[in-house]
Amino acid sequence: MNIHEYQAKELLKSYGVRIQEGIVASTPQAAVEAARQLSAETGTKWFVVKAQIHAGGRGKGGGVKLAKNLDQVLDLSTQILGMQLVTPQTGPEGKKVHKVLIAQDVYYPGESQPKEYYMSILLDRGTSKPVIIASTEGGMDIEEVAHNNPGAIIREYIDPRVGLQQYQARKVAFQLGLEGEAFKEMVKFIFALYKAYNNSDASMFEINPVLKTSDNKILAVDAKVNLDDNALYRQKALAEMRDTNEESPLEVEASESGLNYVKLDGNVACMVNGAGLAMATMDIIKLSGGSPANFLDVGGGANAQTVEAGFRILLKDPNVKAILVNIFGGIVRCDRVANGIVEAYKKIGNIQVPIIVRLQGTNAEEGAKVIAESGLQVIPAIVLKDAAARVTEVLAKVK
Protein backbone atom coordinates (compact mmCIF):
# COMPACT_ATOMS: atom_id res chain seq x y z
CA MET A 1 0.00 0.00 0.00
CA ASN A 2 1.36 3.40 -0.97
CA ILE A 3 0.86 6.48 1.19
CA HIS A 4 1.17 10.20 0.41
CA GLU A 5 4.28 12.26 1.00
CA TYR A 6 2.69 14.17 3.89
CA GLN A 7 1.70 10.88 5.57
CA ALA A 8 5.17 9.42 5.01
CA LYS A 9 6.77 12.47 6.59
CA GLU A 10 4.47 12.26 9.61
CA LEU A 11 5.51 8.64 10.00
CA LEU A 12 9.21 9.51 9.69
CA LYS A 13 8.90 12.34 12.18
CA SER A 14 7.32 10.02 14.74
CA TYR A 15 10.54 7.96 14.66
CA GLY A 16 12.83 10.95 15.07
CA VAL A 17 13.68 11.68 11.44
CA ARG A 18 14.09 15.42 10.81
CA ILE A 19 11.77 16.45 7.97
CA GLN A 20 10.83 19.43 5.84
CA GLU A 21 7.78 20.58 7.81
CA GLY A 22 4.49 21.04 6.00
CA ILE A 23 0.70 21.14 6.31
CA VAL A 24 -1.70 19.42 3.92
CA ALA A 25 -4.65 21.27 2.36
CA SER A 26 -7.59 20.34 0.13
CA THR A 27 -8.66 23.85 -1.01
CA PRO A 28 -6.76 27.00 -2.07
CA GLN A 29 -8.10 28.88 0.96
CA ALA A 30 -6.96 26.10 3.29
CA ALA A 31 -3.55 26.23 1.58
CA VAL A 32 -3.20 29.92 2.44
CA GLU A 33 -4.14 29.25 6.06
CA ALA A 34 -1.63 26.40 6.13
CA ALA A 35 1.06 28.75 4.85
CA ARG A 36 0.24 31.31 7.55
CA GLN A 37 0.42 28.63 10.25
CA LEU A 38 3.64 27.21 8.85
CA SER A 39 5.24 30.65 8.77
CA ALA A 40 4.32 31.23 12.41
CA GLU A 41 5.68 27.84 13.48
CA THR A 42 8.89 27.67 11.42
CA GLY A 43 9.61 31.26 10.39
CA THR A 44 9.64 30.35 6.69
CA LYS A 45 8.75 33.17 4.28
CA TRP A 46 8.71 31.11 1.09
CA PHE A 47 6.59 27.99 0.60
CA VAL A 48 6.70 24.91 -1.61
CA VAL A 49 3.30 23.86 -3.01
CA LYS A 50 3.48 20.10 -3.66
CA ALA A 51 0.78 17.99 -5.33
CA GLN A 52 -0.05 14.87 -3.33
CA ILE A 53 -0.44 11.86 -5.62
CA HIS A 54 0.97 8.34 -5.49
CA ALA A 55 3.61 8.89 -8.16
CA GLY A 56 7.10 10.27 -8.52
CA GLY A 57 8.32 12.93 -10.92
CA ARG A 58 5.71 15.45 -9.78
CA GLY A 59 8.01 18.39 -10.37
CA LYS A 60 8.50 17.42 -14.01
CA GLY A 61 4.73 17.47 -14.51
CA GLY A 62 4.25 20.87 -12.89
CA GLY A 63 3.07 19.53 -9.55
CA VAL A 64 5.74 21.19 -7.38
CA LYS A 65 6.01 24.99 -7.33
CA LEU A 66 7.74 27.61 -5.18
CA ALA A 67 5.58 30.39 -3.74
CA LYS A 68 7.31 33.53 -2.43
CA ASN A 69 4.24 34.99 -0.71
CA LEU A 70 0.68 34.13 0.31
CA ASP A 71 -0.82 35.45 -2.94
CA GLN A 72 1.35 33.01 -4.88
CA VAL A 73 0.34 30.20 -2.52
CA LEU A 74 -3.29 30.93 -3.43
CA ASP A 75 -2.59 31.11 -7.18
CA LEU A 76 -0.39 28.00 -7.34
CA SER A 77 -2.62 25.83 -5.15
CA THR A 78 -5.59 26.89 -7.33
CA GLN A 79 -3.66 25.75 -10.40
CA ILE A 80 -2.52 22.44 -8.91
CA LEU A 81 -5.64 21.31 -7.04
CA GLY A 82 -7.95 19.50 -9.43
CA MET A 83 -5.39 19.24 -12.21
CA GLN A 84 -4.78 15.95 -14.00
CA LEU A 85 -1.08 15.60 -13.20
CA VAL A 86 0.91 13.57 -15.71
CA THR A 87 4.34 12.33 -14.65
CA PRO A 88 6.68 9.60 -15.94
CA GLN A 89 5.12 7.25 -13.37
CA THR A 90 1.41 7.95 -13.92
CA GLY A 91 1.12 7.05 -17.57
CA PRO A 92 -0.51 9.35 -20.13
CA GLU A 93 -3.83 9.41 -18.26
CA GLY A 94 -2.24 11.08 -15.23
CA LYS A 95 -3.79 11.38 -11.76
CA LYS A 96 -6.17 13.98 -10.38
CA VAL A 97 -4.76 16.08 -7.54
CA HIS A 98 -7.04 16.20 -4.49
CA LYS A 99 -4.56 17.58 -1.92
CA VAL A 100 -1.48 19.77 -1.78
CA LEU A 101 1.26 19.90 0.83
CA ILE A 102 2.35 23.40 1.79
CA ALA A 103 5.95 22.88 2.88
CA GLN A 104 8.57 25.16 4.37
CA ASP A 105 11.44 26.41 2.25
CA VAL A 106 14.50 24.58 3.60
CA TYR A 107 17.00 26.01 1.12
CA TYR A 108 18.28 28.89 3.20
CA PRO A 109 18.79 32.33 1.58
CA GLY A 110 22.40 32.74 0.55
CA GLU A 111 22.99 28.98 0.52
CA SER A 112 24.06 28.68 -3.10
CA GLN A 113 24.87 24.95 -3.17
CA PRO A 114 23.01 22.89 -0.56
CA LYS A 115 24.03 19.25 -0.79
CA GLU A 116 21.42 16.67 -1.76
CA TYR A 117 21.70 12.91 -1.28
CA TYR A 118 19.58 9.90 -2.18
CA MET A 119 18.68 7.24 0.37
CA SER A 120 16.28 4.32 0.50
CA ILE A 121 15.75 1.15 2.49
CA LEU A 122 13.99 -1.75 0.80
CA LEU A 123 13.79 -5.52 0.84
CA ASP A 124 16.28 -7.24 -1.46
CA ARG A 125 14.45 -10.44 -2.33
CA GLY A 126 17.58 -12.03 -3.78
CA THR A 127 19.33 -11.99 -0.39
CA SER A 128 16.19 -11.85 1.81
CA LYS A 129 17.72 -8.86 3.56
CA PRO A 130 16.89 -5.18 3.88
CA VAL A 131 19.37 -3.04 1.97
CA ILE A 132 20.28 0.62 2.33
CA ILE A 133 20.80 2.23 -1.06
CA ALA A 134 22.43 5.65 -0.98
CA SER A 135 24.08 8.05 -3.37
CA THR A 136 25.68 11.48 -3.44
CA GLU A 137 23.57 12.13 -6.57
CA GLY A 138 20.40 13.17 -4.76
CA GLY A 139 17.47 14.97 -6.34
CA MET A 140 17.88 12.94 -9.53
CA ASP A 141 16.22 9.80 -10.92
CA ILE A 142 18.14 7.04 -9.17
CA GLU A 143 17.57 4.73 -12.15
CA GLU A 144 19.45 7.15 -14.39
CA VAL A 145 22.25 7.44 -11.85
CA ALA A 146 22.54 3.65 -11.61
CA HIS A 147 22.66 3.38 -15.41
CA ASN A 148 25.02 6.26 -16.15
CA ASN A 149 27.22 6.19 -13.05
CA PRO A 150 26.88 2.85 -11.20
CA GLY A 151 29.88 3.68 -9.04
CA ALA A 152 27.82 6.41 -7.37
CA ILE A 153 25.44 3.83 -5.83
CA ILE A 154 26.18 2.68 -2.28
CA ARG A 155 24.64 -0.56 -0.97
CA GLU A 156 24.71 -1.81 2.60
CA TYR A 157 22.90 -5.07 3.42
CA ILE A 158 21.39 -5.55 6.88
CA ASP A 159 21.11 -8.91 8.64
CA PRO A 160 17.47 -8.93 9.85
CA ARG A 161 18.45 -11.16 12.79
CA VAL A 162 20.57 -8.44 14.38
CA GLY A 163 19.32 -5.27 12.68
CA LEU A 164 21.28 -2.22 11.59
CA GLN A 165 24.67 -1.97 13.30
CA GLN A 166 26.50 1.21 14.28
CA TYR A 167 29.43 0.50 11.97
CA GLN A 168 27.09 0.11 9.00
CA ALA A 169 25.45 3.52 9.49
CA ARG A 170 28.89 5.09 9.94
CA LYS A 171 30.13 3.32 6.82
CA VAL A 172 27.30 4.74 4.69
CA ALA A 173 27.82 8.26 6.08
CA PHE A 174 31.57 8.00 5.40
CA GLN A 175 30.98 6.79 1.81
CA LEU A 176 28.73 9.81 1.27
CA GLY A 177 31.75 11.98 2.03
CA LEU A 178 30.43 13.48 5.25
CA GLU A 179 32.48 14.56 8.24
CA GLY A 180 32.15 16.38 11.54
CA GLU A 181 28.66 17.34 12.72
CA ALA A 182 27.06 16.41 9.38
CA PHE A 183 28.54 12.89 9.70
CA LYS A 184 27.00 12.46 13.17
CA GLU A 185 23.66 13.81 11.97
CA MET A 186 23.60 11.41 9.02
CA VAL A 187 24.30 8.43 11.28
CA LYS A 188 21.33 9.45 13.48
CA PHE A 189 19.21 9.95 10.35
CA ILE A 190 20.03 6.45 9.03
CA PHE A 191 19.20 4.77 12.36
CA ALA A 192 15.89 6.62 12.66
CA LEU A 193 15.02 5.80 9.05
CA TYR A 194 15.74 2.10 9.56
CA LYS A 195 13.64 2.03 12.72
CA ALA A 196 10.72 3.60 10.84
CA TYR A 197 11.13 1.08 7.99
CA ASN A 198 11.35 -1.93 10.27
CA ASN A 199 8.61 -1.02 12.76
CA SER A 200 6.06 -0.06 10.10
CA ASP A 201 6.42 -3.34 8.15
CA ALA A 202 7.34 -1.38 5.05
CA SER A 203 8.64 -2.82 1.81
CA MET A 204 10.29 0.48 0.87
CA PHE A 205 11.25 3.87 2.29
CA GLU A 206 12.72 6.26 -0.28
CA ILE A 207 13.99 9.75 0.55
CA ASN A 208 14.98 11.81 -2.46
CA PRO A 209 16.45 14.18 -1.69
CA VAL A 210 18.02 13.95 1.74
CA LEU A 211 19.31 17.48 2.37
CA LYS A 212 22.40 18.65 4.22
CA THR A 213 21.85 22.28 5.09
CA SER A 214 24.56 24.90 5.50
CA ASP A 215 24.41 24.42 9.28
CA ASN A 216 24.90 20.63 8.87
CA LYS A 217 21.35 19.51 9.57
CA ILE A 218 20.20 16.38 7.74
CA LEU A 219 16.52 16.22 6.79
CA ALA A 220 14.06 14.49 4.49
CA VAL A 221 12.76 16.88 1.83
CA ASP A 222 10.62 14.23 0.12
CA ALA A 223 9.43 10.79 1.14
CA LYS A 224 7.97 7.82 -0.70
CA VAL A 225 6.75 4.87 1.36
CA ASN A 226 5.28 1.52 0.38
CA LEU A 227 3.78 -0.64 3.14
CA ASP A 228 3.54 -4.42 2.97
CA ASP A 229 -0.13 -5.26 2.38
CA ASN A 230 0.33 -8.62 4.11
CA ALA A 231 1.27 -6.89 7.37
CA LEU A 232 -1.51 -4.31 7.49
CA TYR A 233 -3.56 -6.50 9.82
CA ARG A 234 -1.11 -5.54 12.58
CA GLN A 235 -0.66 -1.94 11.41
CA LYS A 236 -4.19 -0.65 11.94
CA ALA A 237 -3.21 3.02 12.16
CA LEU A 238 -1.19 2.82 8.95
CA ALA A 239 -3.95 0.92 7.15
CA GLU A 240 -6.24 3.90 7.80
CA MET A 241 -3.90 6.06 5.69
CA ARG A 242 -5.13 4.30 2.54
CA ASP A 243 -6.43 6.76 -0.08
CA THR A 244 -8.73 4.96 -2.49
CA ASN A 245 -8.82 8.07 -4.73
CA GLU A 246 -5.31 7.07 -5.79
CA GLU A 247 -6.28 3.54 -6.77
CA SER A 248 -8.09 2.06 -9.74
CA PRO A 249 -11.84 1.85 -8.95
CA LEU A 250 -11.80 -1.76 -10.15
CA GLU A 251 -8.92 -2.62 -7.82
CA VAL A 252 -10.78 -1.03 -4.90
CA GLU A 253 -13.92 -3.00 -5.74
CA ALA A 254 -11.89 -6.21 -5.99
CA SER A 255 -10.23 -5.71 -2.62
CA GLU A 256 -13.65 -5.16 -1.01
CA SER A 257 -14.68 -8.57 -2.42
CA GLY A 258 -11.52 -10.27 -1.16
CA LEU A 259 -10.00 -10.61 -4.64
CA ASN A 260 -6.43 -9.91 -5.72
CA TYR A 261 -6.78 -7.80 -8.86
CA VAL A 262 -4.36 -5.67 -10.85
CA LYS A 263 -5.56 -3.94 -14.00
CA LEU A 264 -3.35 -4.16 -17.09
CA ASP A 265 -3.66 -2.74 -20.59
CA GLY A 266 -4.46 -5.89 -22.58
CA ASN A 267 -7.55 -7.39 -24.24
CA VAL A 268 -7.89 -10.85 -22.65
CA ALA A 269 -9.09 -10.98 -19.04
CA CYS A 270 -8.11 -13.91 -16.87
CA MET A 271 -9.56 -15.40 -13.69
CA VAL A 272 -7.38 -17.92 -11.86
CA ASN A 273 -6.72 -19.32 -8.40
CA GLY A 274 -3.12 -18.88 -7.33
CA ALA A 275 -0.42 -16.37 -8.24
CA GLY A 276 1.80 -18.92 -10.00
CA LEU A 277 -1.07 -20.11 -12.18
CA ALA A 278 -1.92 -16.48 -12.92
CA MET A 279 1.59 -15.83 -14.24
CA ALA A 280 1.45 -18.97 -16.40
CA THR A 281 -1.98 -17.96 -17.70
CA MET A 282 -0.75 -14.50 -18.65
CA ASP A 283 2.14 -16.14 -20.54
CA ILE A 284 -0.34 -18.36 -22.40
CA ILE A 285 -2.41 -15.32 -23.36
CA LYS A 286 0.68 -13.60 -24.78
CA LEU A 287 1.70 -16.73 -26.70
CA SER A 288 -1.81 -16.98 -28.15
CA GLY A 289 -1.51 -13.52 -29.69
CA GLY A 290 -3.42 -11.66 -27.01
CA SER A 291 -2.39 -9.40 -24.18
CA PRO A 292 -3.39 -9.83 -20.50
CA ALA A 293 -6.01 -7.32 -19.37
CA ASN A 294 -5.52 -8.06 -15.70
CA PHE A 295 -4.17 -10.21 -12.91
CA LEU A 296 -7.13 -11.68 -10.99
CA ASP A 297 -6.62 -14.33 -8.32
CA VAL A 298 -9.86 -15.54 -6.72
CA GLY A 299 -7.90 -17.53 -4.12
CA GLY A 300 -8.10 -21.10 -2.91
CA GLY A 301 -11.59 -20.72 -1.46
CA ALA A 302 -13.35 -19.60 -4.63
CA ASN A 303 -17.16 -19.82 -4.45
CA ALA A 304 -20.17 -18.53 -6.36
CA GLN A 305 -19.95 -15.10 -4.72
CA THR A 306 -16.25 -14.54 -5.46
CA VAL A 307 -16.60 -15.84 -9.02
CA GLU A 308 -19.57 -13.54 -9.65
CA ALA A 309 -17.69 -10.58 -8.20
CA GLY A 310 -14.71 -11.45 -10.39
CA PHE A 311 -16.83 -11.59 -13.56
CA ARG A 312 -18.49 -8.25 -12.80
CA ILE A 313 -15.09 -6.61 -12.38
CA LEU A 314 -13.65 -8.14 -15.54
CA LEU A 315 -16.66 -7.11 -17.62
CA LYS A 316 -16.34 -3.47 -16.53
CA ASP A 317 -13.08 -3.17 -18.48
CA PRO A 318 -14.07 -1.93 -21.98
CA ASN A 319 -10.83 -3.28 -23.47
CA VAL A 320 -11.68 -6.92 -22.68
CA LYS A 321 -12.44 -8.99 -25.80
CA ALA A 322 -12.38 -12.43 -24.13
CA ILE A 323 -12.22 -13.99 -20.67
CA LEU A 324 -10.07 -17.00 -19.83
CA VAL A 325 -10.99 -18.84 -16.63
CA ASN A 326 -8.14 -21.16 -15.62
CA ILE A 327 -8.78 -23.02 -12.36
CA PHE A 328 -6.75 -25.80 -10.78
CA GLY A 329 -8.75 -27.75 -8.22
CA GLY A 330 -6.38 -28.31 -5.35
CA ILE A 331 -8.03 -26.83 -2.28
CA VAL A 332 -11.13 -25.75 -4.19
CA ARG A 333 -13.29 -28.26 -6.09
CA CYS A 334 -13.77 -27.67 -9.81
CA ASP A 335 -17.49 -28.48 -9.69
CA ARG A 336 -17.91 -25.78 -7.06
CA VAL A 337 -16.20 -23.26 -9.33
CA ALA A 338 -18.26 -24.43 -12.31
CA ASN A 339 -21.48 -23.88 -10.38
CA GLY A 340 -20.20 -20.43 -9.45
CA ILE A 341 -19.54 -19.64 -13.12
CA VAL A 342 -23.05 -20.78 -14.12
CA GLU A 343 -24.71 -18.77 -11.34
CA ALA A 344 -22.66 -15.69 -12.13
CA TYR A 345 -23.40 -15.97 -15.84
CA LYS A 346 -27.14 -16.15 -15.18
CA LYS A 347 -27.18 -13.34 -12.62
CA ILE A 348 -25.16 -10.92 -14.72
CA GLY A 349 -26.97 -11.77 -17.95
CA ASN A 350 -26.36 -10.53 -21.50
CA ILE A 351 -22.65 -11.32 -21.47
CA GLN A 352 -21.34 -10.57 -24.94
CA VAL A 353 -17.70 -11.42 -24.28
CA PRO A 354 -16.59 -15.00 -25.12
CA ILE A 355 -15.66 -17.02 -22.03
CA ILE A 356 -13.12 -19.86 -22.18
CA VAL A 357 -13.08 -22.18 -19.16
CA ARG A 358 -10.33 -24.63 -18.26
CA LEU A 359 -10.86 -26.74 -15.14
CA GLN A 360 -8.28 -29.24 -13.91
CA GLY A 361 -7.80 -31.08 -10.64
CA THR A 362 -10.31 -32.18 -8.01
CA ASN A 363 -13.72 -32.97 -9.55
CA ALA A 364 -12.64 -31.57 -12.93
CA GLU A 365 -14.92 -34.00 -14.82
CA GLU A 366 -17.89 -33.06 -12.68
CA GLY A 367 -17.11 -29.38 -13.27
CA ALA A 368 -16.93 -29.88 -17.02
CA LYS A 369 -20.30 -31.66 -16.89
CA VAL A 370 -21.87 -28.74 -15.03
CA ILE A 371 -20.62 -26.33 -17.69
CA ALA A 372 -21.73 -28.60 -20.58
CA GLU A 373 -25.24 -29.07 -19.19
CA SER A 374 -25.74 -25.39 -18.40
CA GLY A 375 -26.55 -24.47 -21.99
CA LEU A 376 -24.37 -21.35 -21.70
CA GLN A 377 -22.12 -20.04 -24.46
CA VAL A 378 -18.95 -21.10 -22.68
CA ILE A 379 -15.97 -22.56 -24.56
CA PRO A 380 -14.40 -25.53 -22.73
CA ALA A 381 -10.68 -26.38 -22.66
CA ILE A 382 -8.81 -29.25 -21.02
CA VAL A 383 -5.11 -28.42 -21.15
CA LEU A 384 -3.33 -25.07 -21.37
CA LYS A 385 -2.52 -25.68 -25.03
CA ASP A 386 -6.24 -26.02 -25.76
CA ALA A 387 -6.98 -22.85 -23.81
CA ALA A 388 -4.37 -20.95 -25.84
CA ALA A 389 -5.88 -22.24 -29.09
CA ARG A 390 -9.37 -21.16 -28.02
CA VAL A 391 -8.08 -17.68 -27.16
CA THR A 392 -6.44 -17.42 -30.60
CA GLU A 393 -9.70 -18.43 -32.30
CA VAL A 394 -11.77 -15.96 -30.31
CA LEU A 395 -9.43 -13.04 -30.95
CA ALA A 396 -9.38 -13.80 -34.68
CA LYS A 397 -13.18 -13.42 -34.74
CA VAL A 398 -13.37 -10.15 -32.80
CA LYS A 399 -10.59 -8.32 -34.67
SULVEN-V540042 format. One line per field, one symbol per residue. burial: 1 if it has 24 or more other C-alpha atoms within 12 Angstrom, else 0. A space follows every 50 residues. Layout:
burial = ???
//
This chain:
burial = 11111111111110101111111111111111111111100001111111 11111111101111111001011101111110111110000001111111 11111110000001111111111000000111111111111100000000 01111111000001000111111011010001111111111111111111 11111111111110001111111111110000000001101100011001 10111010111111011111111110110111011101011111111111 11111111111111111001111111111001111111111111100000 1011111111101100110110000101111101001111110110000
//
